[in-house]
């Protein structure tokens, strides 16, 4: 049953209708043959007709223990086999290729960094890099981290129950000149009005509970006084004033 919550869009404030319901075990690896048995637990998603943000309000009532028990448990690797090593290596390579020649000018934070693999690789390459993951909390506070001029957040946005809480955490970490490079698949063309939620990326077993359109990302940036660019429908950036070395975001 859908959690009793405010059903207005958390990004633009528009009342949002129910869109579809999927089984909790719907996962991103079904196309690769990972078909989990039906859980019998319905997960309802709402879609904002104004900004096209789509989310599952059920999870706004979950605490850390719920997420650890039901999503980020020992079976999570079955539905996201790349998260342990392959993704951190790939993302570290991207960051090094884009900004490695400027690493001496950069104080870097990997937000939502999980086991810290990306930062560990960059440190070996001479970077001033810190990893921080707000979930599950380890006692470290956002306030204790200071500010950064490069923040990465790969495959994090879709996992947050409330994008406003995410931005409330990110915004104080951004220096006067700061680029936030992040990845999440844009829903444009994948969640049509009055359709069904068949998109592979809309998978509650993976913790994909917030699905952003490009318009919703742009509005989220605007609400927080930030600029916004998208590059390929999957990789995007927010920024305050762009650092001189951040040419990637100027095109």
PLY file of the C-alpha trace (Angstrom):
ply
format ascii 1.0
element vertex 251
property float x
property float y
property float z
element edge 250
property int vertex1
property int vertex2
end_header
0.00 0.00 0.00
1.30 3.44 -0.89
2.71 5.36 2.06
0.52 8.23 3.19
2.45 11.30 2.13
2.15 14.68 0.46
1.42 13.89 -3.17
2.49 17.25 -4.55
5.63 17.19 -6.62
8.62 17.89 -4.36
10.34 19.79 -7.16
7.67 22.10 -8.59
4.78 21.73 -6.12
2.22 20.55 -8.67
-0.30 17.90 -7.52
0.80 14.59 -9.05
-1.46 11.70 -10.01
-0.72 8.03 -9.54
1.07 6.78 -12.63
1.58 3.02 -12.26
2.39 0.25 -9.84
5.18 -2.34 -10.11
6.30 -5.25 -7.98
9.05 -4.42 -5.48
11.38 -6.96 -7.12
11.38 -5.20 -10.51
15.11 -4.71 -11.12
17.55 -3.24 -13.62
19.08 -6.59 -14.58
15.94 -8.19 -15.98
17.19 -7.51 -19.50
20.24 -9.60 -18.61
18.11 -12.47 -17.34
17.94 -11.66 -13.62
14.26 -12.31 -12.88
13.52 -12.29 -9.18
10.32 -13.97 -7.97
7.40 -11.64 -7.45
7.49 -10.21 -3.95
3.79 -9.41 -3.81
4.69 -5.93 -2.53
3.21 -3.19 -4.74
5.25 -0.02 -5.27
3.26 2.92 -6.59
4.89 5.70 -8.59
3.50 9.19 -9.12
4.32 11.39 -12.11
4.19 15.17 -12.14
2.48 16.38 -15.30
4.24 19.75 -15.08
7.94 18.90 -14.67
7.69 15.14 -15.35
9.45 14.10 -12.15
8.35 10.56 -11.22
8.80 9.07 -7.77
7.65 6.40 -5.32
6.21 8.12 -2.21
6.27 4.83 -0.27
9.95 5.29 0.48
9.55 8.66 2.15
8.46 6.68 5.22
11.50 4.41 5.24
14.44 4.75 7.60
18.02 3.57 7.13
17.23 0.16 8.62
14.42 -0.40 6.11
16.71 0.37 3.17
19.47 -1.84 4.56
17.13 -4.76 5.19
15.14 -4.67 1.97
17.33 -3.04 -0.71
21.01 -2.60 0.18
21.43 -6.06 1.63
23.68 -8.98 0.69
21.54 -9.73 -2.38
21.92 -6.24 -3.84
24.89 -7.32 -5.94
22.55 -9.55 -7.96
20.69 -6.52 -9.31
23.72 -4.18 -9.52
26.86 -6.27 -10.06
28.98 -3.26 -11.12
28.66 -1.20 -7.95
31.52 -2.82 -6.01
34.48 -2.35 -8.38
33.60 -1.89 -12.05
31.67 1.37 -11.66
34.15 3.09 -9.31
37.00 2.21 -11.71
35.10 3.45 -14.74
34.00 6.68 -13.08
37.46 7.40 -11.69
38.83 7.00 -15.20
36.29 9.51 -16.51
37.15 12.07 -13.82
40.88 11.63 -14.45
40.45 12.02 -18.20
38.33 15.16 -17.84
40.17 16.97 -15.07
43.39 15.12 -14.28
45.64 17.78 -15.75
44.11 20.28 -13.29
44.11 18.03 -10.21
46.43 20.37 -8.27
43.73 23.06 -8.42
40.94 20.74 -7.34
39.51 19.73 -3.99
37.24 16.82 -4.86
34.34 15.13 -3.07
32.63 11.96 -4.24
29.14 12.34 -2.80
27.32 9.06 -2.27
30.64 7.32 -2.74
29.63 4.00 -1.17
32.74 2.03 -0.27
35.02 4.91 -1.29
36.47 3.11 -4.28
36.45 6.09 -6.66
38.22 8.40 -4.22
40.77 5.72 -3.36
41.74 5.42 -7.03
42.02 9.20 -7.46
44.15 9.51 -4.32
46.59 7.04 -5.83
46.81 9.38 -8.82
47.66 12.36 -6.62
44.23 13.86 -6.13
42.94 15.65 -3.03
39.81 13.50 -2.92
37.29 12.69 -0.19
34.45 10.17 -0.23
31.24 10.79 1.68
28.06 8.74 1.76
25.10 9.95 3.84
23.66 6.43 3.85
24.02 4.69 6.10
25.27 7.45 8.36
28.73 6.87 9.85
28.69 9.82 12.20
30.42 12.15 9.75
28.43 15.32 9.11
28.15 17.42 5.97
29.25 20.45 8.00
32.54 18.75 8.93
33.57 18.24 5.30
34.10 21.86 4.27
33.66 23.03 0.69
34.85 21.69 -2.64
35.27 22.93 -6.18
34.53 19.56 -7.79
31.84 17.21 -6.54
30.95 13.97 -8.29
27.78 12.02 -7.61
27.45 9.02 -9.89
24.22 6.99 -9.82
23.00 8.65 -6.63
20.12 10.99 -7.50
17.73 8.17 -8.44
18.20 6.59 -5.00
17.06 9.53 -2.86
13.52 9.64 -1.44
13.49 13.45 -1.42
15.52 15.55 -3.90
15.19 18.60 -1.67
17.04 16.81 1.13
19.73 15.84 -1.37
20.18 19.46 -2.43
20.14 20.67 1.17
23.15 18.39 1.71
24.95 19.24 -1.52
24.54 23.01 -1.54
26.68 23.79 1.55
29.47 21.60 0.15
29.79 23.75 -2.95
32.38 26.50 -2.96
31.89 29.85 -4.69
33.38 28.16 -7.75
32.17 24.59 -7.98
31.12 21.99 -10.53
28.89 19.08 -9.53
29.20 16.31 -12.11
26.53 13.64 -11.67
24.88 10.80 -13.52
21.30 9.64 -13.57
19.28 8.48 -16.57
16.86 11.17 -17.75
13.30 9.89 -18.09
12.54 11.95 -21.21
10.76 9.70 -23.70
10.80 6.76 -21.29
7.82 7.64 -19.07
5.13 8.99 -21.40
1.87 10.49 -20.08
-0.85 7.89 -19.50
1.56 5.03 -20.18
2.92 2.15 -18.14
6.14 2.08 -16.13
8.01 -0.37 -18.32
11.31 1.54 -18.34
14.13 -0.74 -17.18
15.63 2.02 -15.02
12.44 2.31 -12.94
13.35 -0.51 -10.59
12.55 -0.36 -6.88
14.69 -3.42 -6.05
17.69 -1.35 -7.17
16.50 1.56 -5.05
15.58 3.60 -8.15
12.79 5.56 -6.54
13.35 9.07 -7.99
13.24 9.40 -11.78
14.19 12.78 -13.19
13.28 14.43 -16.46
15.67 17.05 -17.81
13.07 19.71 -17.01
12.86 18.58 -13.38
16.65 18.67 -13.05
16.72 22.17 -14.49
14.05 23.33 -12.03
15.89 21.69 -9.13
19.00 23.64 -10.08
17.04 26.88 -10.41
15.46 26.42 -6.96
18.93 26.21 -5.49
20.49 29.10 -7.40
22.58 26.86 -9.63
23.32 26.54 -13.31
22.51 23.31 -15.11
23.90 21.51 -18.17
23.19 18.07 -19.56
25.53 16.23 -21.87
23.99 12.99 -23.09
20.78 12.32 -21.19
22.67 10.43 -18.50
25.49 12.75 -17.37
24.77 16.25 -16.15
26.19 19.03 -14.01
25.11 21.70 -11.58
27.41 24.62 -10.88
27.80 27.85 -8.95
30.41 29.89 -10.81
32.33 27.56 -13.09
35.98 27.05 -12.17
38.36 28.09 -14.96
39.37 24.46 -15.56
35.78 23.22 -15.97
35.58 23.65 -19.73
33.48 20.48 -19.99
30.43 22.41 -18.80
30.85 25.43 -21.06
29.78 23.75 -24.28
0 1
1 2
2 3
3 4
4 5
5 6
6 7
7 8
8 9
9 10
10 11
11 12
12 13
13 14
14 15
15 16
16 17
17 18
18 19
19 20
20 21
21 22
22 23
23 24
24 25
25 26
26 27
27 28
28 29
29 30
30 31
31 32
32 33
33 34
34 35
35 36
36 37
37 38
38 39
39 40
40 41
41 42
42 43
43 44
44 45
45 46
46 47
47 48
48 49
49 50
50 51
51 52
52 53
53 54
54 55
55 56
56 57
57 58
58 59
59 60
60 61
61 62
62 63
63 64
64 65
65 66
66 67
67 68
68 69
69 70
70 71
71 72
72 73
73 74
74 75
75 76
76 77
77 78
78 79
79 80
80 81
81 82
82 83
83 84
84 85
85 86
86 87
87 88
88 89
89 90
90 91
91 92
92 93
93 94
94 95
95 96
96 97
97 98
98 99
99 100
100 101
101 102
102 103
103 104
104 105
105 106
106 107
107 108
108 109
109 110
110 111
111 112
112 113
113 114
114 115
115 116
116 117
117 118
118 119
119 120
120 121
121 122
122 123
123 124
124 125
125 126
126 127
127 128
128 129
129 130
130 131
131 132
132 133
133 134
134 135
135 136
136 137
137 138
138 139
139 140
140 141
141 142
142 143
143 144
144 145
145 146
146 147
147 148
148 149
149 150
150 151
151 152
152 153
153 154
154 155
155 156
156 157
157 158
158 159
159 160
160 161
161 162
162 163
163 164
164 165
165 166
166 167
167 168
168 169
169 170
170 171
171 172
172 173
173 174
174 175
175 176
176 177
177 178
178 179
179 180
180 181
181 182
182 183
183 184
184 185
185 186
186 187
187 188
188 189
189 190
190 191
191 192
192 193
193 194
194 195
195 196
196 197
197 198
198 199
199 200
200 201
201 202
202 203
203 204
204 205
205 206
206 207
207 208
208 209
209 210
210 211
211 212
212 213
213 214
214 215
215 216
216 217
217 218
218 219
219 220
220 221
221 222
222 223
223 224
224 225
225 226
226 227
227 228
228 229
229 230
230 231
231 232
232 233
233 234
234 235
235 236
236 237
237 238
238 239
239 240
240 241
241 242
242 243
243 244
244 245
245 246
246 247
247 248
248 249
249 250
